[in-house]
Amino acid sequence: MTHVSNGRADLDRIDLKILNCLQQDGRISNLKLAETVALSPTAVLSRVQRLTKDGFILGYEARLNPIKLDAGMTVFVEVLLDRTTPNVFDAFKAAVQVHGEIQECHMVAGGFDYLLKTRIADMGAYRDFAGTVLWQLPGVRETRTYAVMEEVKNTTHLKLD
């Protein structure tokens, strides 16, 4: 058996196949999943429950079309804070949580402190967002904006093999 260790549990090739199938189609029926991985429905259900309990499966969600929902423009923003103290970091992290336009926020190493992924309708909406939200976030000293001209790849799937 092929095993991949994560430090807390081992995954065999069937676990990896289950995870891969669920990445492709989170709505797959238990019966179809069982057929795909060549196990009984009871055994597959037990494995999926274990994979969920152990934190390998975080949840299920629908992927929405941002263009149809007035969020067709993606903008990445580098954020440099005025001070790098725990209270400034905490205030910034709390503030980004409440703005739905900010889809991702990552603390990074390098020439700036955070990288944000935002989705808005268009450049006019981004200008409004920048003036009323982004530049008002706690501790923001400087931002650099990168508007996406073409989305070449967008996936949440993890490489499992």
Solvent accessible surface area in square Angstrom, and as a share of the most:
residue,aa,sasa,rsa
1,M,178,0.79
2,T,84,0.49
3,H,100,0.45
4,V,71,0.41
5,S,85,0.55
6,N,73,0.38
7,G,73,0.71
8,R,188,0.69
9,A,28,0.21
10,D,80,0.41
11,L,10,0.05
12,D,17,0.09
13,R,144,0.53
14,I,28,0.14
15,D,3,0.01
16,L,25,0.13
17,K,91,0.39
18,I,0,0.00
19,L,18,0.09
20,N,64,0.33
21,C,20,0.12
22,L,23,0.11
23,Q,46,0.21
24,Q,115,0.51
25,D,67,0.35
26,G,36,0.34
27,R,226,0.82
28,I,36,0.18
29,S,62,0.40
30,N,52,0.27
31,L,108,0.54
32,K,110,0.46
33,L,4,0.02
34,A,2,0.02
35,E,112,0.50
36,T,53,0.31
37,V,8,0.04
38,A,89,0.69
39,L,52,0.26
40,S,60,0.38
41,P,58,0.36
42,T,108,0.63
43,A,36,0.28
44,V,0,0.00
45,L,85,0.42
46,S,63,0.40
47,R,50,0.18
48,V,24,0.14
49,Q,107,0.48
50,R,80,0.29
51,L,0,0.00
52,T,64,0.37
53,K,161,0.68
54,D,31,0.16
55,G,40,0.39
56,F,51,0.21
57,I,18,0.09
58,L,171,0.85
59,G,50,0.48
60,Y,122,0.46
61,E,161,0.72
62,A,78,0.60
63,R,165,0.60
64,L,128,0.64
65,N,68,0.35
66,P,36,0.23
67,I,134,0.68
68,K,162,0.69
69,L,109,0.54
70,D,112,0.58
71,A,24,0.18
72,G,36,0.35
73,M,32,0.14
74,T,10,0.06
75,V,0,0.00
76,F,68,0.28
77,V,0,0.00
78,E,25,0.11
79,V,0,0.00
80,L,35,0.17
81,L,4,0.02
82,D,62,0.32
83,R,132,0.48
84,T,84,0.49
85,T,51,0.30
86,P,105,0.66
87,N,103,0.53
88,V,8,0.05
89,F,40,0.17
90,D,83,0.43
91,A,43,0.33
92,F,0,0.00
93,K,88,0.37
94,A,64,0.49
95,A,21,0.16
96,V,7,0.04
97,Q,142,0.63
98,V,116,0.67
99,H,46,0.21
100,G,73,0.70
101,E,63,0.28
102,I,17,0.09
103,Q,99,0.44
104,E,74,0.33
105,C,42,0.25
106,H,87,0.39
107,M,108,0.48
108,V,47,0.27
109,A,108,0.83
110,G,70,0.67
111,G,65,0.63
112,F,42,0.18
113,D,19,0.10
114,Y,3,0.01
115,L,54,0.27
116,L,1,0.00
117,K,32,0.13
118,T,0,0.00
119,R,28,0.10
120,I,9,0.05
121,A,46,0.35
122,D,76,0.40
123,M,82,0.37
124,G,26,0.25
125,A,33,0.26
126,Y,12,0.05
127,R,154,0.56
128,D,96,0.50
129,F,9,0.04
130,A,1,0.01
131,G,30,0.29
132,T,100,0.58
133,V,25,0.14
134,L,0,0.00
135,W,143,0.50
136,Q,121,0.54
137,L,9,0.05
138,P,50,0.31
139,G,20,0.19
140,V,30,0.17
141,R,147,0.54
142,E,64,0.29
143,T,31,0.18
144,R,112,0.41
145,T,59,0.35
146,Y,104,0.40
147,A,42,0.33
148,V,51,0.29
149,M,192,0.86
150,E,130,0.58
151,E,91,0.41
152,V,134,0.77
153,K,162,0.69
154,N,58,0.30
155,T,63,0.37
156,T,107,0.62
157,H,72,0.32
158,L,128,0.64
159,K,170,0.72
160,L,42,0.21
161,D,153,0.79
